[in-house]
Amino acid sequence: MMVKKISVAFAVFALVVGPAGWLARTEAAQEQVVRVDGLVQWIGGQQMIVQADTGPSVGVDLTSVPQDEYAGLGVRDRVAVIGMISPDGRRVIGTSIMRRERAR
């Protein structure tokens, strides 16, 4: 009888603590700060596409970026985008954009 109670207690503990640990890892992954250096390919509304210097194009959500940091940006402008990876991992949620000088 005592073994059964311990087994049930362990199972309940695993069900309670297990998902909490998984959620903590998921939130930590979502809050990973990234930097993307590259050229603006497209900008409109509160979205931007940046051709990263190191490879593929990256979508950037601008809703959390102060507007004065991206106002006046145009195609082929060099930028450094700071932000976090979106929960679905498909874009960067920007927090800051720095204009960079064009390579000569």
Biopython code that builds the backbone (N, CA, C, O; Angstrom):
import numpy as np
from Bio.PDB.StructureBuilder import StructureBuilder

atoms = [
    (1, "MET", "N", (0.825, -1.195, 0.000)),
    (1, "MET", "CA", (0.000, 0.000, 0.000)),
    (1, "MET", "C", (0.875, 1.267, 0.000)),
    (1, "MET", "O", (0.578, 2.233, -0.702)),
    (2, "MET", "N", (1.946, 1.247, 0.789)),
    (2, "MET", "CA", (2.846, 2.397, 0.880)),
    (2, "MET", "C", (3.541, 2.652, -0.463)),
    (2, "MET", "O", (3.740, 3.805, -0.846)),
    (3, "VAL", "N", (3.909, 1.589, -1.175)),
    (3, "VAL", "CA", (4.559, 1.725, -2.470)),
    (3, "VAL", "C", (3.605, 2.370, -3.470)),
    (3, "VAL", "O", (4.022, 3.194, -4.285)),
    (4, "LYS", "N", (2.335, 2.002, -3.411)),
    (4, "LYS", "CA", (1.342, 2.574, -4.312)),
    (4, "LYS", "C", (1.164, 4.069, -4.050)),
    (4, "LYS", "O", (1.043, 4.851, -4.994)),
    (5, "LYS", "N", (1.148, 4.474, -2.773)),
    (5, "LYS", "CA", (1.019, 5.893, -2.434)),
    (5, "LYS", "C", (2.232, 6.679, -2.938)),
    (5, "LYS", "O", (2.090, 7.791, -3.446)),
    (6, "ILE", "N", (3.422, 6.093, -2.793)),
    (6, "ILE", "CA", (4.636, 6.767, -3.256)),
    (6, "ILE", "C", (4.600, 6.903, -4.774)),
    (6, "ILE", "O", (4.967, 7.945, -5.317)),
    (7, "SER", "N", (4.156, 5.849, -5.458)),
    (7, "SER", "CA", (4.074, 5.881, -6.922)),
    (7, "SER", "C", (3.090, 6.950, -7.390)),
    (7, "SER", "O", (3.369, 7.687, -8.337)),
    (8, "VAL", "N", (1.944, 7.031, -6.726)),
    (8, "VAL", "CA", (0.945, 8.035, -7.087)),
    (8, "VAL", "C", (1.490, 9.438, -6.810)),
    (8, "VAL", "O", (1.318, 10.340, -7.630)),
    (9, "ALA", "N", (2.135, 9.625, -5.679)),
    (9, "ALA", "CA", (2.706, 10.930, -5.333)),
    (9, "ALA", "C", (3.764, 11.331, -6.357)),
    (9, "ALA", "O", (3.825, 12.489, -6.770)),
    (10, "PHE", "N", (4.599, 10.373, -6.766)),
    (10, "PHE", "CA", (5.629, 10.660, -7.756)),
    (10, "PHE", "C", (5.005, 11.037, -9.098)),
    (10, "PHE", "O", (5.463, 11.967, -9.762)),
    (11, "ALA", "N", (3.963, 10.315, -9.493)),
    (11, "ALA", "CA", (3.286, 10.601, -10.763)),
    (11, "ALA", "C", (2.667, 11.999, -10.754)),
    (11, "ALA", "O", (2.774, 12.733, -11.737)),
    (12, "VAL", "N", (2.023, 12.365, -9.653)),
    (12, "VAL", "CA", (1.424, 13.694, -9.527)),
    (12, "VAL", "C", (2.517, 14.762, -9.569)),
    (12, "VAL", "O", (2.359, 15.786, -10.234)),
    (13, "PHE", "N", (3.614, 14.529, -8.868)),
    (13, "PHE", "CA", (4.734, 15.470, -8.856)),
    (13, "PHE", "C", (5.279, 15.662, -10.274)),
    (13, "PHE", "O", (5.544, 16.790, -10.690)),
    (14, "ALA", "N", (5.447, 14.561, -11.016)),
    (14, "ALA", "CA", (5.969, 14.630, -12.380)),
    (14, "ALA", "C", (5.019, 15.404, -13.294)),
    (14, "ALA", "O", (5.466, 16.169, -14.149)),
    (15, "LEU", "N", (3.723, 15.211, -13.119)),
    (15, "LEU", "CA", (2.754, 15.918, -13.947)),
    (15, "LEU", "C", (2.724, 17.414, -13.649)),
    (15, "LEU", "O", (2.480, 18.222, -14.545)),
    (16, "VAL", "N", (2.968, 17.778, -12.413)),
    (16, "VAL", "CA", (2.951, 19.192, -12.035)),
    (16, "VAL", "C", (4.259, 19.876, -12.405)),
    (16, "VAL", "O", (4.245, 20.963, -12.984)),
    (17, "VAL", "N", (5.375, 19.265, -12.084)),
    (17, "VAL", "CA", (6.683, 19.887, -12.304)),
    (17, "VAL", "C", (7.127, 19.760, -13.757)),
    (17, "VAL", "O", (7.753, 20.681, -14.282)),
    (18, "GLY", "N", (6.825, 18.660, -14.415)),
    (18, "GLY", "CA", (7.253, 18.444, -15.796)),
    (18, "GLY", "C", (6.844, 19.556, -16.738)),
    (18, "GLY", "O", (7.711, 20.147, -17.382)),
    (19, "PRO", "N", (5.546, 19.872, -16.850)),
    (19, "PRO", "CA", (5.135, 20.950, -17.747)),
    (19, "PRO", "C", (5.709, 22.310, -17.354)),
    (19, "PRO", "O", (5.988, 23.137, -18.223)),
    (20, "ALA", "N", (5.886, 22.547, -16.062)),
    (20, "ALA", "CA", (6.453, 23.829, -15.630)),
    (20, "ALA", "C", (7.878, 23.965, -16.138)),
    (20, "ALA", "O", (8.281, 25.046, -16.567)),
    (21, "GLY", "N", (8.641, 22.889, -16.096)),
    (21, "GLY", "CA", (10.005, 22.919, -16.623)),
    (21, "GLY", "C", (10.019, 23.122, -18.123)),
    (21, "GLY", "O", (10.858, 23.858, -18.643)),
    (22, "TRP", "N", (9.090, 22.473, -18.832)),
    (22, "TRP", "CA", (8.996, 22.635, -20.265)),
    (22, "TRP", "C", (8.645, 24.078, -20.622)),
    (22, "TRP", "O", (9.225, 24.643, -21.549)),
    (23, "LEU", "N", (7.701, 24.679, -19.892)),
    (23, "LEU", "CA", (7.322, 26.066, -20.146)),
    (23, "LEU", "C", (8.489, 27.005, -19.907)),
    (23, "LEU", "O", (8.680, 27.957, -20.664)),
    (24, "ALA", "N", (9.270, 26.757, -18.872)),
    (24, "ALA", "CA", (10.418, 27.616, -18.585)),
    (24, "ALA", "C", (11.416, 27.559, -19.738)),
    (24, "ALA", "O", (11.965, 28.591, -20.124)),
    (25, "ARG", "N", (11.660, 26.367, -20.297)),
    (25, "ARG", "CA", (12.592, 26.254, -21.421)),
    (25, "ARG", "C", (12.030, 26.946, -22.650)),
    (25, "ARG", "O", (12.775, 27.594, -23.386)),
    (26, "THR", "N", (10.731, 26.822, -22.886)),
    (26, "THR", "CA", (10.104, 27.451, -24.035)),
    (26, "THR", "C", (10.200, 28.971, -23.924)),
    (26, "THR", "O", (10.536, 29.639, -24.902)),
    (27, "GLU", "N", (9.912, 29.516, -22.765)),
    (27, "GLU", "CA", (9.989, 30.966, -22.582)),
    (27, "GLU", "C", (11.416, 31.464, -22.738)),
    (27, "GLU", "O", (11.640, 32.529, -23.313)),
    (28, "ALA", "N", (12.385, 30.708, -22.232)),
    (28, "ALA", "CA", (13.782, 31.113, -22.367)),
    (28, "ALA", "C", (14.184, 31.156, -23.833)),
    (28, "ALA", "O", (14.907, 32.062, -24.246)),
    (29, "ALA", "N", (13.726, 30.189, -24.629)),
    (29, "ALA", "CA", (14.054, 30.176, -26.051)),
    (29, "ALA", "C", (13.423, 31.368, -26.761)),
    (29, "ALA", "O", (14.040, 31.955, -27.651)),
    (30, "GLN", "N", (12.209, 31.731, -26.381)),
    (30, "GLN", "CA", (11.528, 32.846, -27.014)),
    (30, "GLN", "C", (12.184, 34.172, -26.667)),
    (30, "GLN", "O", (12.085, 35.127, -27.438)),
    (31, "GLU", "N", (12.837, 34.247, -25.546)),
    (31, "GLU", "CA", (13.425, 35.500, -25.110)),
    (31, "GLU", "C", (14.889, 35.628, -25.502)),
    (31, "GLU", "O", (15.603, 36.473, -24.962)),
    (32, "GLN", "N", (15.342, 34.801, -26.436)),
    (32, "GLN", "CA", (16.713, 34.866, -26.904)),
    (32, "GLN", "C", (16.898, 36.136, -27.727)),
    (32, "GLN", "O", (16.219, 36.330, -28.735)),
    (33, "VAL", "N", (17.811, 36.995, -27.302)),
    (33, "VAL", "CA", (18.073, 38.245, -28.012)),
    (33, "VAL", "C", (18.997, 37.942, -29.192)),
    (33, "VAL", "O", (20.000, 37.243, -29.050)),
    (34, "VAL", "N", (18.640, 38.480, -30.352)),
    (34, "VAL", "CA", (19.427, 38.271, -31.558)),
    (34, "VAL", "C", (19.736, 39.614, -32.215)),
    (34, "VAL", "O", (19.072, 40.621, -31.969)),
    (35, "ARG", "N", (20.766, 39.591, -33.059)),
    (35, "ARG", "CA", (21.114, 40.769, -33.858)),
    (35, "ARG", "C", (21.237, 40.319, -35.306)),
    (35, "ARG", "O", (21.897, 39.325, -35.610)),
    (36, "VAL", "N", (20.592, 41.066, -36.190)),
    (36, "VAL", "CA", (20.655, 40.771, -37.620)),
    (36, "VAL", "C", (21.206, 42.000, -38.322)),
    (36, "VAL", "O", (20.602, 43.072, -38.272)),
    (37, "ASP", "N", (22.346, 41.848, -38.976)),
    (37, "ASP", "CA", (22.944, 42.910, -39.775)),
    (37, "ASP", "C", (22.643, 42.616, -41.234)),
    (37, "ASP", "O", (22.780, 41.477, -41.682)),
    (38, "GLY", "N", (22.230, 43.645, -41.982)),
    (38, "GLY", "CA", (21.962, 43.416, -43.387)),
    (38, "GLY", "C", (21.362, 44.623, -44.081)),
    (38, "GLY", "O", (21.429, 45.750, -43.590)),
    (39, "LEU", "N", (20.763, 44.348, -45.256)),
    (39, "LEU", "CA", (20.164, 45.389, -46.082)),
    (39, "LEU", "C", (18.643, 45.290, -46.041)),
    (39, "LEU", "O", (18.077, 44.197, -46.073)),
    (40, "VAL", "N", (17.996, 46.440, -45.969)),
    (40, "VAL", "CA", (16.531, 46.473, -46.028)),
    (40, "VAL", "C", (16.109, 46.068, -47.438)),
    (40, "VAL", "O", (16.535, 46.677, -48.419)),
    (41, "GLN", "N", (15.272, 45.040, -47.533)),
    (41, "GLN", "CA", (14.726, 44.630, -48.825)),
    (41, "GLN", "C", (13.354, 45.252, -49.055)),
    (41, "GLN", "O", (12.988, 45.598, -50.178)),
    (42, "TRP", "N", (12.602, 45.385, -47.958)),
    (42, "TRP", "CA", (11.236, 45.881, -48.055)),
    (42, "TRP", "C", (10.846, 46.419, -46.684)),
    (42, "TRP", "O", (11.207, 45.841, -45.658)),
    (43, "ILE", "N", (10.111, 47.521, -46.668)),
    (43, "ILE", "CA", (9.595, 48.051, -45.412)),
    (43, "ILE", "C", (8.230, 48.664, -45.689)),
    (43, "ILE", "O", (8.050, 49.399, -46.659)),
    (44, "GLY", "N", (7.281, 48.353, -44.829)),
    (44, "GLY", "CA", (5.940, 48.884, -44.992)),
    (44, "GLY", "C", (5.128, 48.651, -43.729)),
    (44, "GLY", "O", (5.187, 47.580, -43.126)),
    (45, "GLY", "N", (4.373, 49.664, -43.338)),
    (45, "GLY", "CA", (3.588, 49.539, -42.104)),
    (45, "GLY", "C", (4.509, 49.273, -40.936)),
    (45, "GLY", "O", (5.428, 50.049, -40.673)),
    (46, "GLN", "N", (4.271, 48.194, -40.243)),
    (46, "GLN", "CA", (5.117, 47.849, -39.099)),
    (46, "GLN", "C", (5.831, 46.524, -39.336)),
    (46, "GLN", "O", (6.008, 45.721, -38.421)),
    (47, "GLN", "N", (6.236, 46.315, -40.592)),
    (47, "GLN", "CA", (6.984, 45.122, -40.957)),
    (47, "GLN", "C", (8.134, 45.503, -41.862)),
    (47, "GLN", "O", (8.074, 46.493, -42.592)),
    (48, "MET", "N", (9.190, 44.696, -41.801)),
    (48, "MET", "CA", (10.354, 44.937, -42.631)),
    (48, "MET", "C", (10.984, 43.586, -42.963)),
    (48, "MET", "O", (10.922, 42.653, -42.164)),
    (49, "ILE", "N", (11.583, 43.489, -44.136)),
    (49, "ILE", "CA", (12.351, 42.316, -44.520)),
    (49, "ILE", "C", (13.800, 42.764, -44.675)),
    (49, "ILE", "O", (14.090, 43.726, -45.387)),
    (50, "VAL", "N", (14.706, 42.059, -44.002)),
    (50, "VAL", "CA", (16.130, 42.380, -44.059)),
    (50, "VAL", "C", (16.869, 41.200, -44.676)),
    (50, "VAL", "O", (16.704, 40.059, -44.246)),
    (51, "GLN", "N", (17.699, 41.490, -45.706)),
    (51, "GLN", "CA", (18.576, 40.467, -46.274)),
    (51, "GLN", "C", (19.810, 40.421, -45.377)),
    (51, "GLN", "O", (20.655, 41.315, -45.422)),
    (52, "ALA", "N", (19.904, 39.381, -44.572)),
    (52, "ALA", "CA", (20.996, 39.262, -43.606)),
    (52, "ALA", "C", (22.333, 39.103, -44.320)),
    (52, "ALA", "O", (22.406, 38.445, -45.358)),
    (53, "ASP", "N", (23.382, 39.693, -43.777)),
    (53, "ASP", "CA", (24.721, 39.562, -44.334)),
    (53, "ASP", "C", (25.174, 38.106, -44.358)),
    (53, "ASP", "O", (25.966, 37.707, -45.212)),
    (54, "THR", "N", (24.668, 37.324, -43.420)),
    (54, "THR", "CA", (25.119, 35.942, -43.276)),
    (54, "THR", "C", (24.209, 34.925, -43.945)),
    (54, "THR", "O", (24.409, 33.725, -43.760)),
    (55, "GLY", "N", (23.219, 35.357, -44.716)),
    (55, "GLY", "CA", (22.376, 34.359, -45.357)),
    (55, "GLY", "C", (21.002, 34.828, -45.749)),
    (55, "GLY", "O", (20.855, 35.799, -46.492)),
    (56, "PRO", "N", (19.983, 34.134, -45.245)),
    (56, "PRO", "CA", (18.617, 34.352, -45.736)),
    (56, "PRO", "C", (17.992, 35.663, -45.283)),
    (56, "PRO", "O", (18.493, 36.348, -44.391)),
    (57, "SER", "N", (16.879, 35.985, -45.931)),
    (57, "SER", "CA", (16.092, 37.151, -45.533)),
    (57, "SER", "C", (15.362, 36.859, -44.231)),
    (57, "SER", "O", (14.970, 35.725, -43.956)),
    (58, "VAL", "N", (15.189, 37.912, -43.436)),
    (58, "VAL", "CA", (14.556, 37.775, -42.125)),
    (58, "VAL", "C", (13.423, 38.790, -42.031)),
    (58, "VAL", "O", (13.620, 39.973, -42.306)),
    (59, "GLY", "N", (12.237, 38.328, -41.641)),
    (59, "GLY", "CA", (11.116, 39.218, -41.392)),
    (59, "GLY", "C", (11.271, 39.863, -40.025)),
    (59, "GLY", "O", (11.667, 39.205, -39.062)),
    (60, "VAL", "N", (10.963, 41.136, -39.940)),
    (60, "VAL", "CA", (11.091, 41.877, -38.682)),
    (60, "VAL", "C", (9.759, 42.544, -38.357)),
    (60, "VAL", "O", (9.206, 43.281, -39.174)),
    (61, "ASP", "N", (9.254, 42.277, -37.159)),
    (61, "ASP", "CA", (8.041, 42.918, -36.644)),
    (61, "ASP", "C", (8.484, 44.212, -35.974)),
    (61, "ASP", "O", (9.284, 44.176, -35.039)),
    (62, "LEU", "N", (7.983, 45.345, -36.428)),
    (62, "LEU", "CA", (8.428, 46.649, -35.938)),
    (62, "LEU", "C", (7.529, 47.246, -34.855)),
    (62, "LEU", "O", (7.756, 48.380, -34.434)),
    (63, "THR", "N", (6.516, 46.512, -34.396)),
    (63, "THR", "CA", (5.553, 47.088, -33.462)),
    (63, "THR", "C", (6.177, 47.513, -32.135)),
    (63, "THR", "O", (5.631, 48.386, -31.462)),
    (64, "SER", "N", (7.306, 46.921, -31.741)),
    (64, "SER", "CA", (7.946, 47.284, -30.472)),
    (64, "SER", "C", (9.153, 48.198, -30.656)),
    (64, "SER", "O", (9.862, 48.494, -29.694)),
    (65, "VAL", "N", (9.388, 48.644, -31.882)),
    (65, "VAL", "CA", (10.519, 49.523, -32.177)),
    (65, "VAL", "C", (10.022, 50.963, -32.199)),
    (65, "VAL", "O", (9.005, 51.247, -32.831)),
    (66, "PRO", "N", (10.721, 51.884, -31.520)),
    (66, "PRO", "CA", (10.322, 53.291, -31.618)),
    (66, "PRO", "C", (10.346, 53.747, -33.078)),
    (66, "PRO", "O", (11.309, 53.488, -33.801)),
    (67, "GLN", "N", (9.294, 54.417, -33.498)),
    (67, "GLN", "CA", (9.138, 54.780, -34.904)),
    (67, "GLN", "C", (10.298, 55.624, -35.426)),
    (67, "GLN", "O", (10.668, 55.503, -36.594)),
    (68, "ASP", "N", (10.872, 56.469, -34.590)),
    (68, "ASP", "CA", (11.970, 57.317, -35.070)),
    (68, "ASP", "C", (13.208, 56.497, -35.447)),
    (68, "ASP", "O", (14.091, 57.009, -36.135)),
    (69, "GLU", "N", (13.287, 55.252, -35.017)),
    (69, "GLU", "CA", (14.436, 54.413, -35.358)),
    (69, "GLU", "C", (14.326, 53.819, -36.761)),
    (69, "GLU", "O", (15.338, 53.438, -37.348)),
    (70, "TYR", "N", (13.113, 53.735, -37.303)),
    (70, "TYR", "CA", (12.979, 53.182, -38.654)),
    (70, "TYR", "C", (12.320, 54.135, -39.645)),
    (70, "TYR", "O", (12.231, 53.816, -40.830)),
    (71, "ALA", "N", (11.857, 55.298, -39.187)),
    (71, "ALA", "CA", (11.267, 56.279, -40.101)),
    (71, "ALA", "C", (12.331, 56.721, -41.105)),
    (71, "ALA", "O", (13.461, 57.026, -40.723)),
    (72, "GLY", "N", (11.977, 56.754, -42.353)),
    (72, "GLY", "CA", (12.902, 57.196, -43.386)),
    (72, "GLY", "C", (13.804, 56.107, -43.939)),
    (72, "GLY", "O", (14.579, 56.370, -44.859)),
    (73, "LEU", "N", (13.728, 54.895, -43.409)),
    (73, "LEU", "CA", (14.523, 53.810, -43.975)),
    (73, "LEU", "C", (13.982, 53.455, -45.351)),
    (73, "LEU", "O", (12.776, 53.514, -45.592)),
    (74, "GLY", "N", (14.877, 53.089, -46.243)),
    (74, "GLY", "CA", (14.457, 52.689, -47.578)),
    (74, "GLY", "C", (15.164, 51.419, -48.011)),
    (74, "GLY", "O", (16.028, 50.892, -47.310)),
    (75, "VAL", "N", (14.781, 50.951, -49.164)),
    (75, "VAL", "CA", (15.385, 49.747, -49.728)),
    (75, "VAL", "C", (16.885, 49.955, -49.894)),
    (75, "VAL", "O", (17.331, 51.022, -50.317)),
    (76, "ARG", "N", (17.655, 48.929, -49.560)),
    (76, "ARG", "CA", (19.121, 48.883, -49.637)),
    (76, "ARG", "C", (19.824, 49.672, -48.543)),
    (76, "ARG", "O", (21.050, 49.774, -48.568)),
    (77, "ASP", "N", (19.096, 50.232, -47.585)),
    (77, "ASP", "CA", (19.757, 50.853, -46.428)),
    (77, "ASP", "C", (20.311, 49.745, -45.535)),
    (77, "ASP", "O", (19.670, 48.713, -45.338)),
    (78, "ARG", "N", (21.508, 49.974, -45.001)),
    (78, "ARG", "CA", (22.113, 49.007, -44.087)),
    (78, "ARG", "C", (21.572, 49.244, -42.683)),
    (78, "ARG", "O", (21.470, 50.383, -42.229)),
    (79, "VAL", "N", (21.225, 48.145, -41.997)),
    (79, "VAL", "CA", (20.684, 48.235, -40.644)),
    (79, "VAL", "C", (21.241, 47.106, -39.784)),
    (79, "VAL", "O", (21.718, 46.084, -40.277)),
    (80, "ALA", "N", (21.159, 47.337, -38.491)),
    (80, "ALA", "CA", (21.385, 46.297, -37.491)),
    (80, "ALA", "C", (20.100, 46.247, -36.672)),
    (80, "ALA", "O", (19.713, 47.236, -36.049)),
    (81, "VAL", "N", (19.448, 45.102, -36.676)),
    (81, "VAL", "CA", (18.193, 44.920, -35.953)),
    (81, "VAL", "C", (18.473, 44.115, -34.699)),
    (81, "VAL", "O", (19.085, 43.049, -34.759)),
    (82, "ILE", "N", (18.027, 44.627, -33.568)),
    (82, "ILE", "CA", (18.113, 43.905, -32.303)),
    (82, "ILE", "C", (16.696, 43.502, -31.939)),
    (82, "ILE", "O", (15.766, 44.298, -32.068)),
    (83, "GLY", "N", (16.529, 42.270, -31.485)),
    (83, "GLY", "CA", (15.191, 41.824, -31.110)),
    (83, "GLY", "C", (15.200, 40.415, -30.577)),
    (83, "GLY", "O", (16.247, 39.864, -30.237)),
    (84, "MET", "N", (14.014, 39.840, -30.509)),
    (84, "MET", "CA", (13.851, 38.479, -30.007)),
    (84, "MET", "C", (13.175, 37.631, -31.067)),
    (84, "MET", "O", (12.378, 38.131, -31.862)),
    (85, "ILE", "N", (13.490, 36.367, -31.075)),
    (85, "ILE", "CA", (12.864, 35.443, -32.005)),
    (85, "ILE", "C", (11.401, 35.272, -31.607)),
    (85, "ILE", "O", (11.089, 35.093, -30.430)),
    (86, "SER", "N", (10.508, 35.327, -32.594)),
    (86, "SER", "CA", (9.075, 35.177, -32.322)),
    (86, "SER", "C", (8.786, 33.767, -31.813)),
    (86, "SER", "O", (9.570, 32.847, -32.049)),
    (87, "PRO", "N", (7.656, 33.594, -31.112)),
    (87, "PRO", "CA", (7.317, 32.263, -30.587)),
    (87, "PRO", "C", (7.286, 31.170, -31.659)),
    (87, "PRO", "O", (7.621, 30.019, -31.378)),
    (88, "ASP", "N", (6.887, 31.522, -32.886)),
    (88, "ASP", "CA", (6.855, 30.513, -33.943)),
    (88, "ASP", "C", (8.201, 30.353, -34.645)),
    (88, "ASP", "O", (8.346, 29.488, -35.509)),
    (89, "GLY", "N", (9.190, 31.181, -34.283)),
    (89, "GLY", "CA", (10.533, 31.074, -34.840)),
    (89, "GLY", "C", (10.663, 31.531, -36.278)),
    (89, "GLY", "O", (11.668, 31.243, -36.928)),
    (90, "ARG", "N", (9.665, 32.238, -36.788)),
    (90, "ARG", "CA", (9.673, 32.609, -38.207)),
    (90, "ARG", "C", (10.094, 34.044, -38.468)),
    (90, "ARG", "O", (10.305, 34.416, -39.622)),
    (91, "ARG", "N", (10.224, 34.863, -37.428)),
    (91, "ARG", "CA", (10.611, 36.259, -37.626)),
    (91, "ARG", "C", (11.270, 36.781, -36.358)),
    (91, "ARG", "O", (11.335, 36.091, -35.341)),
    (92, "VAL", "N", (11.754, 38.002, -36.441)),
    (92, "VAL", "CA", (12.351, 38.682, -35.289)),
    (92, "VAL", "C", (11.383, 39.768, -34.838)),
    (92, "VAL", "O", (10.900, 40.555, -35.651)),
    (93, "ILE", "N", (11.108, 39.807, -33.553)),
    (93, "ILE", "CA", (10.310, 40.894, -32.988)),
    (93, "ILE", "C", (11.315, 41.960, -32.585)),
    (93, "ILE", "O", (11.994, 41.844, -31.565)),
    (94, "GLY", "N", (11.397, 42.989, -33.396)),
    (94, "GLY", "CA", (12.406, 44.024, -33.194)),
    (94, "GLY", "C", (12.166, 44.849, -31.945)),
    (94, "GLY", "O", (11.028, 45.136, -31.576)),
    (95, "THR", "N", (13.268, 45.226, -31.300)),
    (95, "THR", "CA", (13.200, 46.145, -30.168)),
    (95, "THR", "C", (14.016, 47.403, -30.450)),
    (95, "THR", "O", (13.791, 48.448, -29.840)),
    (96, "SER", "N", (14.971, 47.294, -31.383)),
    (96, "SER", "CA", (15.802, 48.438, -31.722)),
    (96, "SER", "C", (16.370, 48.254, -33.129)),
    (96, "SER", "O", (16.674, 47.137, -33.547)),
    (97, "ILE", "N", (16.508, 49.363, -33.849)),
    (97, "ILE", "CA", (17.122, 49.337, -35.174)),
    (97, "ILE", "C", (18.156, 50.448, -35.230)),
    (97, "ILE", "O", (17.887, 51.599, -34.888)),
    (98, "MET", "N", (19.344, 50.065, -35.673)),
    (98, "MET", "CA", (20.424, 51.042, -35.843)),
    (98, "MET", "C", (20.755, 51.139, -37.321)),
    (98, "MET", "O", (20.959, 50.124, -37.987)),
    (99, "ARG", "N", (20.808, 52.361, -37.831)),
    (99, "ARG", "CA", (21.221, 52.571, -39.228)),
    (99, "ARG", "C", (22.730, 52.397, -39.290)),
    (99, "ARG", "O", (23.453, 52.819, -38.389)),
    (100, "ARG", "N", (23.190, 51.778, -40.353)),
    (100, "ARG", "CA", (24.611, 51.521, -40.537)),
    (100, "ARG", "C", (25.065, 52.205, -41.823)),
    (100, "ARG", "O", (24.259, 52.470, -42.715)),
    (101, "GLU", "N", (26.356, 52.486, -41.907)),
    (101, "GLU", "CA", (26.893, 53.063, -43.129)),
    (101, "GLU", "C", (26.976, 51.999, -44.211)),
    (101, "GLU", "O", (27.231, 50.826, -43.938)),
    (102, "ARG", "N", (26.756, 52.434, -45.441)),
    (102, "ARG", "CA", (26.878, 51.504, -46.564)),
    (102, "ARG", "C", (28.342, 51.194, -46.814)),
    (102, "ARG", "O", (29.212, 52.048, -46.642)),
    (103, "ALA", "N", (28.602, 49.956, -47.223)),
    (103, "ALA", "CA", (29.970, 49.575, -47.584)),
    (103, "ALA", "C", (30.359, 50.312, -48.853)),
    (103, "ALA", "O", (29.535, 50.505, -49.747)),
    (104, "ARG", "N", (31.608, 50.720, -48.926)),
    (104, "ARG", "CA", (32.064, 51.488, -50.102)),
    (104, "ARG", "C", (32.959, 50.661, -50.964)),
    (104, "ARG", "O", (33.438, 51.137, -51.993)),
]
sb = StructureBuilder()
sb.init_structure("model")
sb.init_model(0)
sb.init_chain("A")
sb.init_seg("    ")
for serial, (resi, resn, name, xyz) in enumerate(atoms, 1):
    if name == "N":
        sb.init_residue(resn, " ", resi, " ")
    sb.init_atom(name, np.array(xyz, "f"), 0.0, 1.0, " ", f" {name:<3s}", serial, name[0])
structure = sb.get_structure()
